[in-house]
Amino acid sequence: MGQQIKSPTVLIVGAIRSLNAPARDLSILNDAMDLMGQNILFPPSVKGWEGGRSWVNTSTMFVRQNILTYLLTGKKPVGYDATADLRKYDPMPLLDELTKADAAAAQEPGRVIDYLLKLCLGHNASYARQPLIEFVNSRGGSLTPDLVTGLLLLITAMPDYQLC
């Protein structure tokens, strides 16, 4: 765990499933996987794809983050998805488990950040906690859906998120 680089398919499908993100336009997702080196219906050989470090280079890192931004916000690298408002992402159901354990915890930035780090990364990345708290505080400290989406965008941009 945490030592293999996610393939484009694992990255996209995993984000949709674990973050409850809308799938949006499948042709855009397929194009992104192709740009990341995994044309899903056309492997380079019967062996499949090389994987590992071949998934990550200077160009694929931008595509990886851009596709996660697209899933969470509907914003494309160029333009805006016309259906983004119809399929608006609501991150608040992700906090349901935290709320069930302690209703007040879902309003405490530190506890929400710890929960989201554990949810997204599988561990509590203590190095990331303080910058995320500063991000929340710089935006008023109130945990709105837009702020939680912002936290998820920052967490999915971390190197740890690229690992499975």
N, C-alpha and C positions, 0 to 999 in steps of 0.2 A: 504494500500500500504506500502511496505517495512517492514512488520511485520510477514510475513509468509515465511517459508523456502521453496525454490523451490524444487519440487519433481525432481527426476532424468530426467523424461520425459520433464518437463518444462525447466529444465536447458539445456538439449541438444537441444531440438527443438527450444527453445528461442534463444540460441546462434547461431544456424544455420540461423534462420530467421533475428534476429536483427543485427548480425555482417556480414551477407552475406557469411558465411563460407560454404565451400563445405561439403556435407554430408559424403563424403569418404566411407569407408567400413561399411555397415550397420551391419554386424555381429559383428564388434568391438564395435559399438555404443550399440548394444543390450547386448553384454557381459558386457559392462561398467554399463549399467542400472541394470543388474542383480547383479553385485558386489556392487552397491549402494543400493540394497534392493528393486528394483522394476522390477521384471521379468514381462515385459509388458503383456504377454499373460496368465500369471498364478497368479492372485491376491491370497492372502492368505485366503480370505473368500469372501462371497458375498458382504460384507461391503466394501471390497477393502483394501487399505493400510492404516496404521495408520497415516503416514505423520508427519508433524511438526518436532520436534527435533529428531525423529527416523531416519530422512534422514541424519543427521549430527553426525558423531562420528569420532574417530581417524583414522579409516581405510577408511571411505567413503570420507573424505576430500581430501585424496591423489588421489583417483579415480576421484573425481570431477575436481580437477585441471589438472590431467593427460589427461582426456578426452577433456577438453577445449584446452589444448596444442596440442593434436592430431588434433582437428578440425582446429586450426589456423596454424599449422606448418606441420602436417603430421608425426610428431615424436611420436612414440609409446613408452610406458615405457620400452619395450624391443624391440630393432630394429627400423626399419624405414619403413614406408609404401612405397612400390615400386611404387605406383601410385601417390605419393605426388607431384612429379615434373610435372605430367600430370595435376593435379588439384591444382596448386599453388594458395594459398590464396593471394588476392590483397585487402588490407584494404583501399586503396585510394578512391574508390567510396563512402565509408562511409562519407568522408569529402565533398562530392558534395554540400550538403545543406549549409555547412559553406562557401564554395567557392562562391556559388550563392549570398549569403548575402554580402560578402566582399572577393574579390579575394586574397587580401594580407593576410587575416586572416589564410588561410590554410598553410602559411609559418611561422606563429608566434607560437612558441611552447606553450606559455601560453594559447592562444586562442584555439589551437587544443586540449590541455589537458582538458580545461574546457568543450569543446564540447564533447569529448569522455567520460568524467565523467558523463555528463548529459545524453548522449546516453545510456551508459551501466548501470548506477546506478539509473537514473531517477532524480538525484539531483546532485548538485555540492558539492562533498566531499572536503571541503576546507582543511581538515587534510591531504589529499593525494596529494594535488597540488604541494607543494614544493619538496617532494621526486621524483615526476615524472619529474618535471623541471630539477632537478639535474641529473636524469637518462638521459634525452635528452642532456643536456650540457656535460655530461661525454662521450657522443658518438659523439661529434662534433656539435650538435645543428641543423643539417640539417634533415628535416623530410622526410626520405626515407620510402618506403614501409616496409622495415625490421624494422626500428625504430618504426613506427606506430604499427606494429604487436607486437613488444616488449612492447609498452605501453598498448596494449590491453591485453597481457598476464599478466601484472602487475595488471591492473584494475580487470580482471576476477579472480585474486587470492585474492582480498579484501573480507573481510567478508560481506560487503554490497551487493556484487554481488550474494551472496547465497540467498538473500531475494527477494520476489516479492510483 
